[in-house]
Amino acid sequence: ASALVLSFGVAPSWAATPKDMLVVALAFDDIITMDPGEAFEISAGEIMGNTYDRLVRLDVNDPSKLVPDVAKSWTVSTDGKTFTFEINPGQKFASGNPVTADDVAFSLQRAVLLDKAPAFILTQFGFNKANVKEKIRATGPMTVTLETEKSFATSFVLNCLTANVAAIVDKQLVMSKEQNGDLGYAWMKTNYAGSGPFKVREWRANDVITLERNDNHLGEKAPLVRVVYKHIKESASQRLLLEKGDIDMARNLTPQDVVALSTNKDVKVASTPKGSSMYISMNMKNPHLAKPEVREAIKYLVDYAAIGDTLMKNIGVVHQNFLPVGLLGASTVNPYKLDVDKAKALLTKAGYPNGFKVTIDMRTVQPVQGIAEAVQQTAKRAGIDIEILPGDGKQTLTKYRARTHDMYIGQWGADYWDPHTNADTFVRNPDNADDAKSKPLTWRNAWAIPELTKKADAAVLERDPAKRRALYDALQTEFRKTSPFVVLFQQTEVAAYRSNVDGLKLGPTSDSTYLFGVSKR
């Protein structure tokens, strides 16, 4: 497969892809693991969404609703703290082992016990290593009970259970691979133990991911026998391969290539607003960036309109708030525009009339690279010299998560369809210490905000939708003014695909583009 990837553009065209196989070009160099208890990257989300079941799923046709998955039904106690799920009988893992309440409880417990990056989605309900086996437990062969610490909004709890970290794993298989009490962690890095419509057959980093139909999956089987993701970063290469019929779908296209493909009678284009945003962040450990006037100046040194009309045309819209449109309380106020004079005045006020030098870490994919270069040029007009440090997804994320960067450009996708998913990472920072347990984006950028954290905590407990909406609107107003984040665009997910592909529905979150309903003619 490596040879095939390397030969694109110099070897003869492949034969047409088989009717029972979907070949997708996707840049997935951000993936570091196949363990749903640890996977927290956007590309990994799609793989998890297609290969692992969870208690409930997002209804992609109406994201405000949930549909049963492993659970067939659920009830909530009158105090809002106890959730009881009845598991649908007859389900099997890809291994052939039955799906039981014990598997469900083990999966959620395991995620908390592993305590990897996405564990906070569950631990925010009061689960921890000491109590999780008591608070999440099988109360019958096909019954699971969860007891939360507080009376959260029901939709908030259920939406969190759609996240990848809540995926159900095969306890018997995973524990058979356990080494030194690691709950199968070492083995799960590169292996599969799920019950989803597809199973992971192979993953080779920065090369290929092969999904195979899981014939043990209960219910309607996926029409496709296999889905093959090829790691191809360049939009031009993806477009060429799609036009030739060597691939069935292209996922990382520039606006120009989207426009060009839209006139091809053999190609269709699908798009949907995503619950993901592109942003630039500033590490407040850097003394220059710690100054509020500097942060505001940089927000005036982005040509949002020009980038939106070129690099982001058809794939995103200007959006300067941490809640994407579609989530409760999202704001559409966009106060910033390119204003070099205003930026210079702010820099002078901060004590930098001649600017300063700073670095930005950047994943070498489009449109990220193009946006970074555009901001580099406009910032220089105010005296800020930005050095771009390129790298692949794993390199830049590792550095970012260690908060050793100056600036970073990337994207953030909602982990579940509730406003707290983004409030939790953009306006909450319970502990700003280097060894903090919780490490949201605010922590990565060393933004200590005890008062905003309290306000975000109050918003997630507010049961009245109108009052809750007002709380998030106020949070976004303060965020726009003082935060170390320059939110740039809400992304539009775009896929170009061959006209013989049917049933494609792009989801609003990274893990809700389900390919198990796709077929080919």
Disulfide bonds with the S-S distance in Angstrom:
none
